[in-house]
Amino acid sequence: MAPGSVLLIDDEEKLRSLLKRIIQLEGYTVTEASGLRAGLKVLEKEPIDIVLCDVKLPDGSGVDVCVEVRAWSNLPIIVLSAVGDEREKVRALDAGADDYITKPFSPRELVARVKAVLRRCEAPPAPAVIRAGDLELDALAMVLTVRGMVITATATEFRLLH
């Protein structure tokens, strides 16, 4: 999978800067936000493939990020935290985090976990031909047949049926 875009939400500027450099070295583009609200604004405007957020933010928490994002998206989220408490980990995972990494962590571990979460969240390729009863939909050729007869459909009708 080709590297994608990462939203890094953390209020510690030095840590954000360090993590940004580490992630960029792997070919990812990184957008930074210093808190919950700033991070949500980025998500409204930019295509993001994965969110990395600290558990403690000045205007919320990593758990809040998970709850807010899960209300409208399955976007992968990794929570970063200096808090290794099991209850905090469970709260974040129950709220929708895909992973929870306790600081300190190695740069290689962080990148490996980002790649692993993105692999798990990758959508499987759609089959070229979909069959449902007497209906056959060839997505590549954009041909619809019912009981072997070609049915004329507009591009919009085809996409909706697909």
C-alpha positions in Angstrom: 0.0 0.0 0.0 1.3 3.4 -0.9 1.9 5.8 2.0 -1.0 8.1 2.7 -2.0 11.1 4.8 -1.7 11.2 8.6 -3.4 13.7 11.0 -1.2 14.1 14.1 -3.1 15.6 17.0 -0.9 16.5 20.0 -0.6 19.6 22.1 3.2 19.2 22.6 4.8 21.0 19.6 8.3 19.4 20.0 6.8 15.9 20.0 4.5 16.7 17.1 7.6 18.0 15.2 9.6 14.8 15.9 6.8 12.5 15.1 6.1 14.4 11.9 9.7 14.0 10.7 9.6 10.2 11.5 6.4 9.6 9.7 7.4 11.8 6.7 10.6 9.8 6.3 8.3 6.8 5.4 6.7 8.8 2.6 3.5 9.9 4.4 2.1 13.4 4.3 1.5 14.8 7.8 -1.0 17.4 8.9 -0.7 18.7 12.5 -3.3 19.8 15.0 -2.8 20.9 18.6 -6.1 19.8 20.0 -9.5 18.1 19.5 -11.3 21.0 17.8 -8.4 21.8 15.5 -8.1 18.1 14.5 -11.8 17.9 13.7 -11.6 21.0 11.5 -8.7 19.4 9.6 -10.9 16.2 9.1 -13.7 18.4 7.7 -11.4 19.9 5.0 -8.7 17.4 4.1 -8.6 13.8 3.0 -6.9 11.9 5.8 -6.0 8.2 5.9 -5.2 7.7 9.6 -5.3 9.8 12.8 -2.7 9.6 15.5 -3.8 11.5 18.6 -2.5 11.9 22.1 -4.8 10.7 24.9 -4.6 14.1 26.7 -5.4 17.2 24.8 -6.1 20.7 26.0 -9.7 20.7 24.8 -10.6 17.0 25.2 -9.0 13.6 24.9 -8.0 10.9 22.5 -11.2 9.1 23.6 -13.2 12.2 22.6 -11.5 12.1 19.2 -12.5 8.5 18.8 -16.2 9.2 19.8 -16.4 12.2 17.5 -14.9 10.5 14.5 -16.8 7.2 15.0 -20.0 9.2 14.8 -19.5 9.6 11.0 -16.4 7.6 9.9 -14.4 4.3 10.2 -11.2 6.3 9.7 -8.3 4.4 11.5 -7.3 6.0 14.8 -4.2 5.2 16.9 -4.1 6.8 20.4 -0.7 7.7 21.8 -0.3 8.1 25.5 2.2 8.3 28.4 -0.6 6.6 30.4 -0.1 2.9 30.5 -3.2 2.3 32.7 -5.3 -0.7 31.5 -8.5 1.2 32.1 -7.4 4.1 29.9 -6.4 1.7 27.1 -9.7 -0.1 27.3 -11.7 3.2 27.3 -9.9 4.3 24.1 -10.3 1.0 22.4 -14.0 0.8 23.4 -14.5 4.3 22.0 -13.2 3.2 18.6 -9.4 3.4 18.7 -7.8 0.9 16.4 -4.6 0.8 18.5 -3.1 2.3 21.6 0.6 2.9 21.9 2.2 3.7 25.2 5.0 6.3 25.3 7.9 6.0 25.1 7.9 4.0 21.8 10.5 3.5 19.1 10.0 5.3 15.7 10.1 1.9 14.0 7.3 0.6 16.2 5.1 3.6 15.5 5.6 3.3 11.7 5.0 -0.4 11.8 1.7 0.0 13.8 0.6 2.7 11.4 1.2 0.4 8.4 -0.5 -2.5 10.2 -3.6 -0.5 11.0 -3.8 0.8 7.5 -3.4 -2.7 6.1 -6.3 -4.0 8.2 -8.5 -1.1 7.2 -7.8 -1.3 3.5 -11.0 -2.1 1.6 -10.8 -5.4 -0.4 -11.0 -4.8 -4.2 -14.6 -5.1 -5.5 -15.1 -8.0 -7.9 -15.3 -7.2 -11.6 -18.5 -9.1 -12.0 -21.3 -9.1 -9.4 -24.0 -11.7 -9.6 -27.3 -11.6 -7.7 -29.9 -14.1 -8.9 -30.6 -13.4 -12.6 -28.8 -10.1 -12.4 -25.2 -9.7 -13.5 -23.2 -6.5 -13.2 -19.9 -6.1 -15.0 -18.2 -3.2 -13.3 -15.3 -2.9 -15.7 -17.4 -3.0 -18.9 -20.3 -1.1 -17.2 -22.7 -3.8 -18.6 -25.9 -4.9 -16.8 -27.6 -8.1 -17.8 -30.8 -9.8 -16.5 -31.3 -13.5 -17.6 -28.6 -13.0 -20.2 -30.2 -9.9 -21.8 -28.3 -6.6 -21.8 -30.2 -3.9 -20.0 -29.6 -0.2 -20.9 -28.8 1.9 -17.8 -27.5 5.4 -17.4 -24.1 5.8 -15.7 -25.9 7.1 -12.5 -28.3 4.1 -12.5 -25.4 1.7 -13.0 -23.4 3.3 -10.1 -26.4 3.2 -7.8 -27.0 -0.5 -8.6 -23.3 -1.3 -8.2 
